Amino acid sequence: MFAPAMLAQVAAPNTDKWTLELLENWRFKASTTNEDGMRKDEGFQVHDDFKNAAWVPSGLSEVAIKHNQQIPNNHFRKHWQRRVRCHFDQPGKKVTRRLARRAKAAAVAPRPVDKLRPIVRCPTIKYNRRTRLGRGFTLAELKAAGIPKLYAPTIGIAVDHRRQNLSEESLAANVQRLKEYKARLIVFPRKSNKPKKADTPKDQQTAETTQSIRASFGVDQPVAPAFTEISKSDLPKGVEGGAYKALRKARSDARLVGVREKRAREKAEAESAKK
């Protein structure tokens, strides 16, 4: 163990009292020699509270990064040209995607390739004036339109049980959207000789169908508010001399009230003394 005097010698001359108290709490392990007369490695043990402290010339005043992490410096000696990844297959992938869409449309025909989705507002104040397609209809919208929540996904309606309606306008708009879709929907029976109650009558099954619901039920952006232009002469006149000058003058008048009163009082006393 180091004595307090030895601890004072180890610490820097300008070490504060807090650092000296920390040093006193450290447990140092003195070096020893084995039977062969060889000297063992010197070391010290530190309390868990201070084991990550860094030693600086002015004393124990900084804390280093914990654990065996990489030293934060620049590493720009990699062979970056060997790791460059090029995408020369983009024209071919474009053709592949088009053929995949065509195959999917043929596989699900006469059903559409997409689902009916609600109209929602974009998030944040910056974009909430715009509308876009949402993830799915809420349970309240389906209930108001008279469509069971378990039956909706089977007829091409997307359902989102997490979304909540925050306004009556959005609820009414999406309910109307569901009713329009339901009126144009053609449901073929699973067995042609045994149609069910919810299936479309046979004389209406020959109507022309579409492969894209989004093309038929798109997103109509709200009408932008109209602005009325006025001439410059109709604008209210500004402050004479400028608003900045008026504000600075009002500020200085408020700050110098006492100084000006004192000057006026001293001036009046000086004039009365002359008389």
BAGUVEX-885887 format. One line per 8 residues: their letters; for each residue z, y, x of C-alpha. Coordinates in steps of 0.2 Angstrom, whole numbers, plus 5000, padded with zeros to 4 digits. Layout:
N
A = Z/Y/X  ...
REM end
This chain:
275
MFAPAMLA = 5000/5000/5000  4996/5018/5006  5010/5030/5006  5009/5046/4997  5007/5055/5014  4992/5044/5018  4985/5047/5001  4985/5065/5004
QVAAPNTD = 4976/5063/5021  4963/5052/5012  4959/5065/4999  4949/5081/5003  4959/5097/5007  4954/5105/4990  4958/5090/4980  4967/5095/4964
KWTLELLE = 4983/5088/4957  4974/5077/4944  4964/5068/4958  4980/5065/4968  4988/5057/4953  4973/5045/4951  4974/5041/4970  4992/5036/4968
NWRFKAST = 4988/5024/4954  4975/5015/4964  4980/4998/4972  4973/4996/4989  4973/4979/4998  4976/4981/5017  4965/4971/5029  4973/4955/5036
TNEDGMRK = 4969/4943/5050  4967/4924/5048  4974/4911/5059  4959/4912/5071  4962/4930/5074  4947/4935/5064  4949/4951/5054  4945/4949/5035
DEGFQVHD = 4935/4962/5026  4944/4977/5020  4943/4982/5002  4952/4990/4988  4955/4986/4969  4954/5000/4956  4961/5001/4939  4949/4998/4925
DFKNAAWV = 4950/5016/4919  4943/5022/4936  4933/5008/4942  4917/5017/4938  4922/5034/4946  4911/5040/4960  4918/5047/4976  4912/5065/4981
PSGLSEVA = 4917/5076/4996  4928/5087/4985  4938/5073/4977  4937/5061/4962  4928/5073/4950  4912/5064/4944  4909/5048/4935  4894/5037/4939
IKHNQQIP = 4884/5026/4928  4892/5010/4922  4885/4993/4926  4872/4987/4938  4858/4998/4932  4842/5003/4941  4844/5019/4951  4836/5033/4941
NNHFRKHW = 4821/5038/4952  4802/5038/4951  4793/5022/4952  4774/5026/4954  4769/5012/4967  4763/4999/4954  4745/4993/4955  4741/5002/4939
QRRVRCHF = 4722/4998/4940  4726/4980/4939  4735/4983/4922  4723/4994/4913  4718/4986/4897  4701/4990/4889  4695/4987/4872  4677/4984/4873
DQPGKKVT = 4677/4973/4858  4679/4987/4845  4661/4987/4839  4662/4968/4836  4680/4969/4828  4672/4982/4816  4659/4969/4810  4673/4956/4810
RRLARRAK = 4684/4966/4798  4669/4970/4787  4665/4952/4785  4683/4947/4782  4684/4960/4768  4668/4953/4760  4675/4935/4761  4691/4940/4753
AAAVAPRP = 4683/4949/4739  4672/4934/4736  4687/4923/4736  4697/4932/4724  4683/4938/4712  4683/4943/4699  4700/4950/4703  4702/4966/4713
VDKLRPIV = 4706/4965/4731  4720/4978/4730  4735/4981/4718  4739/4995/4707  4751/5007/4715  4761/5022/4708  4758/5041/4712  4773/5048/4722
RCPTIKYN = 4776/5064/4732  4775/5064/4751  4793/5066/4759  4799/5082/4767  4798/5100/4762  4782/5102/4772  4772/5089/4763  4780/5087/4746
RRTRLGRG = 4767/5097/4737  4755/5083/4740  4754/5066/4731  4750/5049/4738  4750/5031/4733  4768/5023/4733  4774/5006/4737  4777/5000/4720
FTLAELKA = 4782/5004/4702  4800/5006/4698  4809/4995/4685  4811/5010/4674  4793/5013/4674  4788/4995/4670  4801/4995/4656  4795/5011/4648
AGIPKLYA = 4777/5004/4649  4782/4988/4641  4778/4977/4655  4790/4963/4661  4795/4965/4679  4791/4947/4683  4775/4947/4674  4768/4963/4683
PTIGIAVD = 4765/4955/4700  4754/4942/4692  4742/4955/4685  4740/4965/4700  4754/4978/4698  4765/4982/4714  4783/4982/4710  4797/4991/4721
HRRQNLSE = 4814/4988/4715  4822/5000/4728  4813/5016/4722  4822/5027/4710  4814/5040/4698  4821/5057/4702  4811/5067/4689  4805/5065/4671
ESLAANVQ = 4787/5071/4676  4785/5057/4689  4791/5044/4677  4779/5050/4663  4764/5051/4675  4767/5033/4681  4770/5026/4664  4754/5034/4658
RLKEYKAR = 4745/5026/4674  4752/5009/4669  4746/5011/4651  4729/5016/4656  4728/5001/4668  4734/4989/4654  4721/4995/4642  4707/4992/4655
LIVFPRKS = 4714/4975/4661  4705/4959/4658  4716/4943/4659  4706/4927/4660  4715/4911/4653  4720/4898/4665  4712/4885/4653  4696/4891/4644
NKPKKADT = 4700/4880/4629  4718/4885/4628  4720/4904/4628  4737/4912/4627  4743/4927/4618  4742/4938/4633  4725/4933/4638  4710/4944/4634
PKDQQTAE = 4699/4939/4619  4683/4930/4624  4671/4943/4617  4679/4956/4629  4679/4945/4645  4661/4949/4649  4664/4968/4652  4660/4975/4669
TTQSIRAS = 4674/4973/4682  4678/4982/4698  4683/4976/4715  4694/4991/4720  4708/4997/4709  4710/5012/4721  4692/5018/4717  4696/5017/4698
FGVDQPVA = 4714/5024/4699  4713/5036/4713  4726/5050/4718  4722/5066/4709  4730/5080/4719  4739/5094/4709  4730/5110/4707  4735/5123/4720
PAFTEISK = 4743/5138/4713  4732/5153/4711  4735/5169/4721  4731/5187/4715  4724/5198/4729  4730/5216/4729  4724/5231/4739  4734/5238/4753
SDLPKGVE = 4736/5255/4743  4746/5245/4730  4759/5239/4743  4776/5248/4743  4777/5261/4757  4788/5256/4772  4802/5266/4780  4797/5282/4788
GGAYKALR = 4797/5280/4807  4799/5261/4806  4812/5249/4800  4818/5245/4817  4821/5263/4821  4831/5266/4805  4842/5251/4808  4846/5256/4825
KARSDARL = 4850/5274/4819  4861/5267/4805  4870/5255/4818  4873/5269/4830  4880/5281/4817  4892/5268/4811  4898/5265/4829  4900/5283/4834
VGVREKRA = 4909/5290/4819  4926/5292/4828  4918/5299/4844  4908/5312/4834  4924/5317/4824  4934/5319/4840  4920/5330/4848  4919/5341/4832
REKAEAES = 4938/5342/4832  4939/5347/4850  4925/5360/4848  4934/5368/4833  4951/5369/4843  4942/5377/4858  4934/5390/4847  4951/5394/4838
AKK = 4959/5395/4856  4946/5409/4861  4951/5419/4846
REM end
